[in-house]
Amino acid sequence: MAKVLVFIDNPGASLKKSSLELLTLARSLGESTVALNGDLSDGAAATFAEYGVGSIVRPSAQDLDDFLVAPKAAYLAAAAEATGANIVLLDNSPEGKEIAARLGIRLSAGVITDVVAVDPDGTAHKSVLAGSYNTACKATTPVSVLTLKANNVTPVPAPAATTPQATTVEVPAVGATARITAREQKVASGRPDLTDARIVVAGGRGMDGDFGPVEELADALGAAVGASRAATDAGWISHDAQVGQTGKTVSPQLYISAGISGAIQQKAGMQTSKVIVAVNKDAESPVFEIADFGIIGDVFDVLPQAAAEIKKRKG
Ligand SMILES: Cc1cc2nc3c(=O)[nH]c(=O)nc-3n(C[C@H](O)[C@H](O)[C@H](O)COP(=O)(O)OP(=O)(O)OC[C@H]3O[C@@H](n4cnc5c(N)ncnc54)[C@H](O)[C@@H]3O)c2cc1C
């Protein structure tokens, strides 16, 4: 049976959905251990038990968050060695992928990113070349490091809860030279996190500087707001919202693309969405090639009508 190590970074009082997806996937592959960074709250401990986690390891050093990723990779490598893990799972965030790369070097392990599913034998499925191909790949090394894209696994608690015991793993000194000197909390938008959201409403140059209709539809749906690079470069919305090759990769259940042409660099970040709805006034726009549902129309007509109808039905 495979031994699976799942990296959970600072879960706080309760785990994010993407973490629950990692725990569910880990359980389907074998015996799971959580490598935790940060406090083990009562809420997180209860969720680990509920999701069938066999054991928890914690780092000896408490200052991993004072540095960029190097000490986290060193900790995970030590945790993988201590637990005899064959598979290490991380989230697919930029930080998750960077830790995975460093971990791959430390463990001489194959690294597979942008994973959307893993077979019981460890074969990973991923979407590549801006989503034009699906590939199946398997690391040829004894240990594989996989980063899972959010919204591809349905979180399911274990049939029977466990009582995971926590042990400590020594973090080797890495001589990290880049220390974090300041942090600034982002003003909370009240909307879900873009990379985790089940629904994303994204606007492009067609919004012509006014993201109001995108935000209104997003709020009616409980969705996150995304954007094309044209919109973020124009300063209409923050760069955090950019979806695509040089922005965030999202894989929601529903992606509503509004006034976006569907350039390959935009597709790279959203083509694995389950259902894509495109609103564009140009019937020849390439976005319609990947859309499951297309609406040829003006965003300023279509989006407000959709938001009003959704609000009406919700009561
Ligand atoms: C190295 C590199 C990396 C890149 N990375 C990214 C990335 O991460 N993400 C990204 O998005 N792009 C990225 N780009 C840019 C990308 O190539 C496109 O330029 C960009 O995606 C275009 O944004 P857009 O679709 O909003 O604008 P446009 O291509 O100008 O399309 C606007 C669309 O809106 C429609 N429209 C206009 N008005 C309306 C209206 N009133 N109602 C309905 N429809 C309307 C038009 O018909 C058109 O289809 C990258 C480019 C490069 C070279």
The ligand as a MOL file (V3000), in Angstrom:
LIG
                    3D

  0  0  0     0  0            999 V3000
M  V30 BEGIN CTAB
M  V30 COUNTS 53 58 0 0 0
M  V30 BEGIN ATOM
M  V30 1 C 3.8380 35.6910 -22.6780 0
M  V30 2 C 2.3770 36.0890 -22.5850 0
M  V30 3 C 1.6850 35.7300 -21.4630 0
M  V30 4 C 0.3330 36.0720 -21.3720 0
M  V30 5 N -0.3920 35.6930 -20.2550 0
M  V30 6 C -1.7100 35.9250 -20.2100 0
M  V30 7 C -2.5010 35.4820 -19.1230 0
M  V30 8 O -2.0060 34.9040 -18.1590 0
M  V30 9 N -3.8320 35.7200 -19.1530 0
M  V30 10 C -4.4430 36.3650 -20.1900 0
M  V30 11 O -5.6800 36.5480 -20.1640 0
M  V30 12 N -3.7190 36.8140 -21.2210 0
M  V30 13 C -2.3740 36.6300 -21.2530 0
M  V30 14 N -1.6540 37.1220 -22.2820 0
M  V30 15 C -2.3090 38.0480 -23.2330 0
M  V30 16 C -3.1420 37.3540 -24.2810 0
M  V30 17 O -2.3310 37.0160 -25.3950 0
M  V30 18 C -4.2670 38.2780 -24.7640 0
M  V30 19 O -3.7080 39.4760 -25.2420 0
M  V30 20 C -5.2860 38.6160 -23.6880 0
M  V30 21 O -5.7610 37.4440 -23.0810 0
M  V30 22 C -6.4530 39.3600 -24.3230 0
M  V30 23 O -7.3520 39.7430 -23.3440 0
M  V30 24 P -8.8930 39.9220 -23.7370 0
M  V30 25 O -9.4210 38.6560 -24.2910 0
M  V30 26 O -9.5690 40.4890 -22.5510 0
M  V30 27 O -8.8280 41.0790 -24.8320 0
M  V30 28 P -9.0770 41.0150 -26.4050 0
M  V30 29 O -8.2720 39.9480 -27.0400 0
M  V30 30 O -8.9350 42.4080 -26.8890 0
M  V30 31 O -10.5870 40.5430 -26.4810 0
M  V30 32 C -11.6580 41.3080 -26.0330 0
M  V30 33 C -12.9230 40.5490 -26.4330 0
M  V30 34 O -14.0470 41.2190 -25.9250 0
M  V30 35 C -15.0660 41.2120 -26.8910 0
M  V30 36 N -15.9110 42.3800 -26.6050 0
M  V30 37 C -15.5780 43.6890 -26.7150 0
M  V30 38 N -16.5920 44.4440 -26.2780 0
M  V30 39 C -17.5850 43.6000 -25.8960 0
M  V30 40 C -18.8840 43.7920 -25.3480 0
M  V30 41 N -19.3670 45.0050 -25.0780 0
M  V30 42 N -19.6470 42.6940 -25.0860 0
M  V30 43 C -19.1840 41.4350 -25.3550 0
M  V30 44 N -17.9590 41.2110 -25.8560 0
M  V30 45 C -17.1560 42.2750 -26.1110 0
M  V30 46 C -14.3620 41.2790 -28.2190 0
M  V30 47 O -15.1790 40.7100 -29.2560 0
M  V30 48 C -13.1130 40.4300 -27.9460 0
M  V30 49 O -13.3390 39.0660 -28.2840 0
M  V30 50 C -0.2920 36.7980 -22.4070 0
M  V30 51 C 0.4410 37.1370 -23.5320 0
M  V30 52 C 1.7530 36.7970 -23.6170 0
M  V30 53 C 2.5320 37.1690 -24.8510 0
M  V30 END ATOM
M  V30 BEGIN BOND
M  V30 1 1 1 2
M  V30 2 1 2 3
M  V30 3 2 2 52
M  V30 4 2 3 4
M  V30 5 1 4 5
M  V30 6 1 4 50
M  V30 7 2 5 6
M  V30 8 1 6 7
M  V30 9 1 6 13
M  V30 10 2 7 8
M  V30 11 1 7 9
M  V30 12 1 9 10
M  V30 13 2 10 11
M  V30 14 1 10 12
M  V30 15 2 12 13
M  V30 16 1 13 14
M  V30 17 1 14 15
M  V30 18 1 14 50
M  V30 19 1 15 16
M  V30 20 1 16 17
M  V30 21 1 16 18
M  V30 22 1 18 19
M  V30 23 1 18 20
M  V30 24 1 20 21
M  V30 25 1 20 22
M  V30 26 1 22 23
M  V30 27 1 23 24
M  V30 28 2 24 25
M  V30 29 1 24 26
M  V30 30 1 24 27
M  V30 31 1 27 28
M  V30 32 2 28 29
M  V30 33 1 28 30
M  V30 34 1 28 31
M  V30 35 1 31 32
M  V30 36 1 32 33
M  V30 37 1 33 34
M  V30 38 1 33 48
M  V30 39 1 34 35
M  V30 40 1 35 36
M  V30 41 1 35 46
M  V30 42 1 36 37
M  V30 43 1 36 45
M  V30 44 2 37 38
M  V30 45 1 38 39
M  V30 46 1 39 40
M  V30 47 2 39 45
M  V30 48 1 40 41
M  V30 49 2 40 42
M  V30 50 1 42 43
M  V30 51 2 43 44
M  V30 52 1 44 45
M  V30 53 1 46 47
M  V30 54 1 46 48
M  V30 55 1 48 49
M  V30 56 2 50 51
M  V30 57 1 51 52
M  V30 58 1 52 53
M  V30 END BOND
M  V30 END CTAB
M  END
